[in-house]
Amino acid sequence: MSWWENPYPGGPMVTVAGFPRPLYPPDALAAGKTPSEDGPDVQAYKRTVSRAGRWPWGPFDDAYSDGFAHGRSGNVGETGVAGVQRQAGIEPTGWVGEHTFNLLRSIRIPAGLPHAGEPAMDHTAALLVDEAYELFAGGGAGGVPELGPVCLGGRSVLEQDLTHATGGIPLYPAFDDAFAEGVSIIAPEELVVTRQSSANPGDAFYADGESGLRYWFGHLDRAPSNGARIAKGEVVACTCHNEIGGGPHVHVGLNVELLWGAGQEMTHRTNYTHGAPLVGAQLEAGRPL
């Protein structure tokens, strides 16, 4: 079976400064979208898609053309962004939103192509994404994602304030929610599980959100497997039996380094009291408040 007949292998997302902007080719004007201006992010994606076997290798210009978006022929090596989307099992629009952006950051080069096993987005492409992020997203204030709650009937993550640090895990200030045993914990946005962890008591895991937020979920009865993609609102686990911190609950740590830069974190309390700025307000500001 040829490499293009199976979904791309995946892995942890390549670290970049953040999502620069959506990209639309010229023919998206018919759908009411403004075609995107030239930029270094286009060059980054052309490198990435080429390494993924879906576009000829450079030199790469910075124009988001109809051909690169949708493919310029039926040959696998010329199918562009839509070819990658199709192989990954998502709608092959040829447009780049956050879902496709995170896909390009996570796919690995399949066996049968040069550099098999490496991230399709190489170091040069990641630097071009960072350059575009500074250019188009203002260095961090890239808008507020639509985040749901972590349990049915709960408050959106945007409406939470961070009451404490995550012990032993720097840069993941946290809130607690779902204060009962056996409560179903749901994904507040589309997640990709990146690492396993432990919570003492209970299971725990790390995940990258479509928005660029990173999460640590703890005190669970189980953890999804690495690489699992979890749709927004889908159940990920349940709260486990827990006699610490007032009884059973889920601990949700949030990391903003992909959005704000390495070493950055949201303002939070350290003593389990409320009063810190809401998550949504800090994301809207693009900085700690």
DRENSEVO-597140 format. One record per residue (C-alpha): residue in three letters; x, y, z negated. Coordinates in steps of 0.02 Angstrom, whole numbers. Layout:
// residues N
   residuo       xx       yy       zz
       ala        X        Y        Z
...
***
This chain:
// residues 289
   residuo       xx       yy       zz
       met        0        0        0
       ser       68      172       48
       trp      105      306      -82
       trp      -41      416      -26
       glu     -170      278      -54
       asn     -161      288     -244
       pro     -186      436     -362
       tyr      -28      529     -408
       pro       61      470     -565
       gly       50      600     -702
       gly      146      664     -852
       pro      157      811     -972
       met      128      977     -885
       val      282     1075     -833
       thr      303     1223     -951
       val      270     1393     -872
       ala      222     1564     -938
       gly       38     1543     -890
       phe      -88     1536     -749
       pro      -49     1684     -633
       arg     -216     1697     -539
       pro     -337     1600     -428
       leu     -284     1583     -246
       tyr     -401     1593      -97
       pro     -353     1577       87
       pro     -420     1697      221
       asp     -568     1585      267
       ala     -633     1594       87
       leu     -700     1766      134
       ala     -851     1679      209
       ala     -889     1610       35
       gly     -878     1783      -43
       lys     -700     1764     -109
       thr     -566     1895      -80
       pro     -416     1816        8
       ser     -262     1819     -102
       glu     -116     1934      -71
       asp       57     1861      -43
       gly      154     1813     -199
       pro      289     1703     -277
       asp      158     1583     -345
       val      118     1534     -164
       gln      301     1491     -136
       ala      299     1389     -298
       tyr      149     1288     -242
       lys      223     1259      -69
       arg      379     1186     -150
       thr      270     1080     -265
       val      153     1017     -129
       ser      301      980      -16
       arg      387      877     -151
       ala      220      788     -174
       gly      227      736        9
       arg       88      847       75
       trp      182      991      160
       pro      344     1006      262
       trp      497     1059      164
       gly      545     1246      175
       pro      589     1381      206
       phe      431     1435      117
       asp      344     1601      144
       asp      229     1677       14
       ala       66     1686      115
       tyr      -82     1580       59
       ser     -137     1528      233
       asp     -287     1425      289
       gly     -166     1293      352
       phe      -77     1272      185
       ala     -242     1275       89
       his     -337     1149      195
       gly     -202     1064      299
       arg     -147     1102      475
       ser     -166      926      545
       gly     -224      753      496
       asn      -46      697      461
       val      -21      660      275
       gly      133      771      268
       glu       34      923      330
       thr     -125      912      226
       gly      -77     1048      102
       val     -166     1087      -61
       ala     -326      998       -7
       gly     -225      840       23
       val     -157      843     -154
       gln     -331      876     -223
       arg     -405      734     -122
       gln     -271      611     -180
       ala     -302      664     -361
       gly     -489      634     -343
       ile     -547      815     -360
       glu     -646      919     -237
       pro     -529      964      -92
       thr     -576     1148      -78
       gly     -400     1206      -43
       trp     -425     1341     -175
       val     -311     1351     -326
       gly     -401     1375     -492
       glu     -340     1325     -664
       his     -388     1143     -636
       thr     -281     1128     -480
       phe     -144     1234     -560
       asn     -132     1111     -705
       leu     -140      965     -583
       leu       12     1033     -490
       arg      102     1051     -656
       ser       66      873     -709
       ile       86      760     -556
       arg      244      658     -530
       ile      319      617     -361
       pro      260      442     -312
       ala      374      297     -268
       gly      416      301      -84
       leu      460      487      -81
       pro      625      574     -122
       his      647      612     -308
       ala      514      485     -357
       gly      464      501     -540
       glu      514      684     -555
       pro      384      821     -583
       ala      322      885     -416
       met      340     1061     -486
       asp      528     1080     -502
       his      626     1210     -602
       thr      634     1333     -457
       ala      446     1322     -432
       ala      416     1348     -619
       leu      522     1506     -615
       leu      421     1570     -467
       val      260     1537     -565
       asp      331     1636     -712
       glu      373     1779     -593
       ala      196     1777     -524
       tyr      123     1773     -699
       glu      215     1933     -744
       leu      160     2011     -580
       phe      -23     1963     -576
       ala      -75     1922     -755
       gly        9     2068     -842
       gly      128     1961     -942
       gly       -2     1875    -1047
       ala     -174     1956    -1050
       gly     -245     1838     -920
       gly     -425     1838     -980
       val     -524     1738    -1106
       pro     -561     1556    -1063
       glu     -735     1483    -1090
       leu     -706     1370    -1239
       gly     -840     1266    -1321
       pro     -849     1195    -1497
       val     -756     1042    -1561
       cys     -916      962    -1628
       leu    -1098      967    -1574
       gly    -1185     1118    -1647
       gly    -1021     1196    -1702
       arg     -951     1366    -1662
       ser     -847     1395    -1506
       val     -660     1389    -1533
       leu     -664     1573    -1482
       glu     -770     1611    -1637
       gln     -652     1524    -1758
       asp     -520     1608    -1866
       leu     -360     1517    -1910
       thr     -350     1481    -2096
       his     -185     1389    -2115
       ala      -28     1322    -2032
       thr      -14     1143    -1973
       gly      105     1060    -2097
       gly      267     1004    -2017
       ile      216     1066    -1844
       pro      269     1247    -1815
       leu      174     1364    -1698
       tyr        9     1270    -1715
       pro      -97     1376    -1836
       ala     -262     1291    -1868
       phe     -445     1291    -1918
       asp     -546     1150    -1995
       asp     -720     1096    -1938
       ala     -842      948    -1936
       phe     -848      924    -2124
       ala     -915      746    -2136
       glu     -853      571    -2100
       gly     -895      496    -1930
       val     -932      661    -1842
       ser     -902      652    -1654
       ile     -763      770    -1599
       ile     -781      840    -1424
       ala     -663      927    -1305
       pro     -686     1118    -1307
       glu     -619     1125    -1129
       glu     -544     1000    -1007
       leu     -397      917    -1094
       val     -250      809    -1044
       val     -178      705    -1187
       thr       10      730    -1194
       arg       75      647    -1354
       gln       23      537    -1498
       ser       42      592    -1678
       ser      -21      549    -1853
       ala     -116      649    -1983
       asn      -98      559    -2150
       pro     -238      515    -2166
       gly     -300      467    -1995
       asp     -243      473    -1816
       ala     -193      627    -1716
       phe     -141      681    -1542
       tyr      -78      828    -1439
       ala     -169      889    -1284
       asp     -149     1026    -1154
       gly     -306     1125    -1111
       glu     -353     1186     -938
       ser     -339     1364    -1005
       gly     -155     1344    -1052
       leu     -192     1322    -1237
       arg     -110     1173    -1321
       tyr     -200     1077    -1458
       trp     -162      962    -1604
       phe     -313      865    -1666
       gly     -295      775    -1832
       his     -387      667    -1962
       leu     -471      558    -1830
       asp     -521      376    -1825
       arg     -425      352    -1661
       ala     -331      447    -1527
       pro     -352      441    -1338
       ser     -206      370    -1239
       asn      -70      479    -1165
       gly     -117      547     -995
       ala     -304      532    -1027
       arg     -406      672     -948
       ile     -553      722    -1055
       ala     -694      828     -985
       lys     -762      976    -1081
       gly     -894      914    -1204
       glu     -837      732    -1194
       val     -812      640    -1359
       val     -628      610    -1399
       ala     -641      527    -1571
       cys     -731      540    -1739
       thr     -678      610    -1907
       cys     -603      478    -2020
       his     -623      446    -2206
       asn     -526      583    -2291
       glu     -514      641    -2470
       ile     -394      786    -2445
       gly     -436      967    -2411
       gly     -614      953    -2474
       gly     -657      790    -2388
       pro     -676      727    -2208
       his     -647      856    -2071
       val     -555      883    -1908
       his     -397      988    -1908
       val     -373     1086    -1745
       gly     -204     1169    -1717
       leu     -186     1293    -1573
       asn      -25     1336    -1482
       val      -14     1487    -1363
       glu      165     1474    -1301
       leu      112     1435    -1122
       leu        5     1592    -1124
       trp      111     1715    -1223
       gly      287     1647    -1212
       ala      402     1534    -1312
       gly      397     1560    -1501
       gln      233     1658    -1500
       glu       85     1610    -1609
       met      -84     1681    -1656
       thr     -108     1776    -1818
       his     -172     1662    -1956
       arg     -196     1646    -2143
       thr      -88     1524    -2241
       asn     -200     1484    -2390
       tyr     -359     1411    -2311
       thr     -454     1574    -2326
       his     -551     1663    -2189
       gly     -520     1838    -2124
       ala     -390     1819    -1987
       pro     -436     1891    -1815
       leu     -544     1775    -1713
       val     -462     1664    -1583
       gly     -563     1745    -1444
       ala     -512     1921    -1493
       gln     -329     1873    -1495
       leu     -341     1787    -1326
       glu     -429     1939    -1254
       ala     -289     2051    -1317
       gly     -157     1931    -1251
       arg      -57     1951    -1412
       pro      -66     1923    -1600
       leu     -183     2045    -1691
***
